[in-house]
């Protein structure tokens, strides 16, 4: 019974570790590039607004 309990705990810990590493990899490969792209678009939009406002100054 002692071996079974130990195996259950080790199995649960390794499953949690695998899920956590999968989530981290998904975030790094999918979510982070999308966030960086959105940030880049926001920067370009802000620069365009500044440029447009300064072009109409008298």
Number of C-alpha atoms within 10 A of each C-alpha: 6 6 8 9 10 11 12 11 12 12 12 12 12 12 12 12 12 12 12 12 12 12 12 12 12 12 13 12 11 10 12 12 12 13 11 11 11 12 12 12 12 12 12 12 12 12 12 12 12 11 11 11 10 10 9 7 6 4
